[in-house]
Amino acid sequence: MAITDWAVEDRPREKLLARGPEFLSDAELLAIFLRTGIKGKSAVDLARDILCDAGGLRELLSADESRFCQSKGLGQAKFVQLKAVVEMSRRYLEEHIKRGDALTDVNAVRSYLCHRLRGYPYEVFACLFLDNKHRVIEYEEMFRGTIDSASVHPREVIRRAIHHNAAATIFAHNHPSGVAEPSQADHRITDRLKDALGMVDVRVLDHFIIGDEVVSFAERGYI
């Protein structure tokens, strides 16, 4: 069935206008970007094929040009357009937590950290340093590789917190597997850093684990 034969409320563009982008699937959002299908396939069917080949939306958005262009219906022009969209999204999110702004929207922080960390194929541990009014001072990616108690050094986190004259911090790291459930190592790291930073009067407000979903230690009562 051609997309023009669908009920109006089921067409991606009309659905977005009527209900909002959050109600669209990944394939429907990508279909709006593609605009047209190929060889008898609707844009939505083509989008589903592309996402299946890529391994998902995250993988597609983080793919390099050669891998991106292997998908039917995609080419260098679409690659450039999509990378521009991704960069605009990153800058939009940064505007919500830019330097000097107080953090009042937890969802904006969550979205920003997701955007910064979700695409990495390896683990990255980051700190968001804040002043005593919870205004953003700096975001820093501090450790890379396998994140465990041996690779995250409290002394270095303390040094950077003192450098920024931070009063509080938020931790975040990604799980490339997509499984966001905190491990025992994640709990140990958080406890060690919380104790160490407490010695220099720096509060730990949260620790976000970024996977296919996002887990907040504060929301779960772990902090």
Buried (B, 14 or more C-beta within 10 A) or exposed (E): EEBEEBEEEEBBBEBBEEEEEEEBBBBBBBBBEBEEBEEEBBBBBBBBBBBEBBEEBBBBBBBEEEBBBEBEBBEEEBBEEBBEEBEEEEEEBBEBBEEEBEBEEEEBBBBBBBBBBBBBEEBBBBBBBBBEEBBBBEBBBBBBEEBBBEBBBBEEBBEBBEEBEBBBBBBBBBBBEEEBEBEEBBEEBBBBBBEBBEEEEBBBBBBBBBBEEBBBBBEEEBB
